[in-house]
Amino acid sequence: MVFFIYAIIAVSFLLVVHEFGHFVLARLFGVKVEEFSIGFPPRLWSKEKNGVLYSLNAIPFGAYVKIADMEENSNIKAIAPDSFQAQPLINKILILLGGPLFNILLAAIIFFFLFWLGVLPPNMFGNNFIFSTEMNFGEAIITTVRFINFISVEFVKGLGQLFINIFTKGNINDIMGPVGITALTAQGFKQDAGVGFAILGLMTYSLGVCNCFPIPALDGGRILFLLIEAIRKKSMDKKTEALITGICLAILFIFMIVVTIKDINFFFIKKPFG
C-alpha cells in the first residue's frame, strides 16, 4: 500500500511538471498567468504573488494552469497585450509545447541520474540497449542522449504496432490508463528504487510525446487548430472548435473507462480482459 501511495505522488508530479512547463513558457513570453493550482478542489491553501494565484488542493493528483485569454476568441476587439491571444503564432505554439517539453526534459534528467549513479540493473532493457553500470558525468550525458534516441525509435515502432492491434484485432492490452500507470509504477518501486524511477522516466516521456498528438483536447490538437487558423488567415468558429473538442473528449473519456476496467482486471483482479 505504501508503494502505491508513493506511485500516486510520483505520477501526480509528472502532471505538475507538465503544467509547470506551460506556466514557465507563458511567463517567459510575458503572458499573464492567472492561476497555478496543484491537485483537485476543495482548496486547502492559496496565495497571490505577482498577479498569480498559487493554490494547493485537497486531492493530490494533477495540476492546472490558467493562462489569460487562452480560451477566448481571438477576434474579440479588446485583446490585452499580455494575453495568450495577443501573442504571435510561434509563441502560442511554444507555450502549448511547454508542457510536453518539460515532461521529456524530466525524462532525460531522471535517466541521466540513473545512469550516472549506476542504480539500474544491467539487464534492464535486455540486449536492446546495452549500458555500463559505471560511468562518469560525461559518459552519463552521452548515454542519456543515446537512450532518449533509443526510446524515441522504440516509441514510434510500438505506436505503429499499437494501432495495428487496436484497429485490426480490437486489442487494447498494451494501453494503460491512470490506474495501470500508477500500479505499474508502484510495482517498480516495490522491486527497486532504480526500476521505479526508470518506469517513471518512461511514463513522463510518453506523457510528453502523446500530448503532442494532433488530437483535439490535447496540446497537439490545440496547435493543430492554431495552424489551421494561420493557413485560413481567420479564426475557426469557436462553436465548431468546441463541438469537435467535446466529441473527442467524450470518445477519450469512454476509451479511458474501458482501459481503466482493463487495468483493474489486470493489476488487482488478475483476470484476462475481453
TIMAR-879849 format. One record per residue (C-alpha): x, y, z. Coordinates in steps of 0.5 Angstrom, whole numbers, padded with zeros to 4 digits, always signed. Example, Ala and Ser with C-alpha at 12.3 -4.5 7.8 and 13.67 -1.06 7.14 Angstrom:
residues 2
+0025-0009+0016;+0027-0002+0014;
***
This chain:
residues 274
+0000+0000+0000;+0006+0005+0002;+0009+0004-0005;+0002+0005-0008;+0002+0012-0005;+0009+0013-0007;+0007+0012-0014;+0001+0017-0014;+0005+0022-0011;+0010+0021-0017;+0005+0020-0022;+0002+0027-0020;+0009+0030-0020;+0009+0029-0027;+0003+0032-0029;+0005+0038-0024;+0011+0039-0029;+0007+0039-0035;+0003+0045-0033;+0009+0048-0030;+0012+0048-0037;+0006+0052-0040;+0007+0056-0034;+0014+0058-0035;+0014+0059-0042;+0008+0063-0041;+0012+0068-0036;+0018+0068-0041;+0014+0071-0046;+0010+0076-0042;+0004+0073-0042;-0001+0074-0036;-0002+0067-0032;-0008+0068-0027;-0007+0062-0023;-0003+0056-0022;-0006+0050-0018;-0004+0043-0015;-0009+0038-0014;-0016+0038-0015;-0021+0042-0010;-0023+0043-0005;-0018+0048-0004;-0013+0048+0002;-0009+0054+0001;-0008+0060-0003;-0003+0066-0004;-0003+0071-0009;+0004+0073-0012;+0006+0078-0018;-0001+0077-0020;-0001+0070-0020;-0006+0066-0015;-0002+0060-0013;-0006+0054-0009;-0006+0048-0006;-0012+0043-0006;-0014+0037-0002;-0014+0032-0008;-0006+0031-0009;-0007+0029-0016;-0005+0033-0022;-0005+0041-0023;-0008+0046-0027;-0005+0053-0030;-0010+0059-0032;-0007+0063-0038;-0010+0070-0039;-0015+0069-0045;-0012+0062-0048;-0020+0060-0049;-0022+0067-0051;-0024+0068-0059;-0018+0072-0062;-0023+0076-0066;-0025+0080-0059;-0024+0087-0060;-0020+0089-0054;-0014+0084-0053;-0010+0085-0047;-0002+0086-0050;+0000+0081-0044;-0006+0076-0046;-0005+0069-0050;-0009+0071-0056;-0004+0077-0057;+0002+0073-0058;+0005+0071-0065;+0004+0064-0067;+0010+0062-0065;+0010+0064-0058;+0003+0061-0058;+0006+0054-0060;+0012+0054-0056;+0007+0056-0050;+0003+0050-0051;+0009+0046-0052;+0012+0048-0046;+0008+0042-0042;+0011+0036-0047;+0018+0039-0047;+0018+0039-0039;+0016+0032-0039;+0021+0030-0044;+0027+0034-0040;+0025+0031-0034;+0025+0024-0037;+0032+0026-0039;+0034+0028-0032;+0032+0022-0029;+0035+0018-0034;+0042+0022-0033;+0042+0021-0026;+0040+0013-0026;+0046+0012-0031;+0051+0017-0027;+0049+0013-0020;+0049+0007-0023;+0043+0004-0020;+0040+0001-0026;+0040-0007-0027;+0045-0008-0033;+0039-0012-0036;+0034-0007-0035;+0033-0007-0043;+0036-0013-0045;+0040-0013-0051;+0036-0008-0054;+0040-0002-0050;+0047-0004-0047;+0050+0001-0042;+0055+0001-0037;+0053+0001-0029;+0060+0005-0028;+0060+0012-0032;+0063+0019-0031;+0059+0025-0031;+0060+0026-0039;+0059+0019-0040;+0052+0019-0037;+0050+0025-0041;+0052+0021-0048;+0049+0015-0045;+0042+0019-0044;+0042+0022-0051;+0043+0015-0054;+0038+0013-0049;+0033+0018-0051;+0034+0017-0058;+0033+0009-0057;+0026+0010-0054;+0024+0015-0059;+0025+0010-0064;+0022+0004-0060;+0016+0009-0058;+0015+0010-0066;+0015+0003-0067;+0011+0001-0061;+0006+0006-0063;+0005+0003-0070;+0004-0004-0067;-0001-0001-0062;-0005+0002-0068;-0005-0005-0072;-0007-0008-0065;-0013-0004-0064;-0016-0003-0071;-0015-0010-0073;-0016-0014-0067;-0019-0009-0062;-0013-0011-0057;-0012-0005-0052;-0008-0009-0047;-0002-0005-0049;-0005+0001-0047;-0005+0004-0039;-0009+0009-0036;-0008+0013-0030;-0010+0006-0025;-0005+0002-0029;+0001+0007-0030;+0000+0008-0022;+0000+0001-0021;+0006-0001-0025;+0010+0005-0022;+0008+0002-0015;+0011-0005-0017;+0017-0002-0020;+0019+0002-0013;+0017-0004-0009;+0022-0008-0013;+0028-0003-0013;+0028+0005-0013;+0032+0005-0019;+0027+0001-0023;+0021+0005-0020;+0025+0012-0023;+0026+0008-0029;+0019+0007-0030;+0017+0014-0028;+0022+0017-0033;+0019+0013-0039;+0012+0015-0036;+0014+0022-0037;+0017+0021-0044;+0011+0018-0046;+0006+0023-0043;+0010+0029-0047;+0010+0026-0053;+0003+0023-0053;+0001+0030-0051;+0004+0033-0058;-0001+0028-0062;-0006+0033-0066;-0012+0030-0063;-0017+0036-0060;-0017+0036-0052;-0009+0035-0052;-0004+0040-0053;-0002+0038-0060;-0010+0039-0062;-0009+0046-0060;-0003+0047-0064;-0007+0044-0070;-0013+0049-0069;-0008+0055-0069;-0004+0052-0075;-0011+0052-0079;-0013+0059-0077;-0006+0061-0079;-0007+0058-0086;-0014+0060-0087;-0012+0067-0084;-0018+0067-0080;-0020+0064-0073;-0024+0058-0073;-0031+0058-0071;-0031+0057-0063;-0037+0053-0063;-0035+0049-0068;-0028+0048-0065;-0032+0047-0058;-0036+0042-0061;-0030+0038-0064;-0026+0038-0058;-0032+0036-0054;-0033+0030-0058;-0026+0028-0058;-0026+0029-0050;-0032+0024-0050;-0029+0019-0054;-0023+0019-0050;-0027+0019-0043;-0031+0013-0046;-0024+0010-0048;-0021+0011-0041;-0026+0008-0038;-0025+0002-0042;-0018+0002-0041;-0019+0003-0033;-0023-0003-0033;-0018-0007-0036;-0012-0004-0032;-0016-0006-0025;-0018-0013-0028;-0010-0014-0030;-0007-0011-0023;-0012-0012-0018;-0017-0018-0020;-0012-0022-0024;-0017-0024-0030;-0016-0023-0037;-0019-0017-0040;-0024-0018-0046;
***
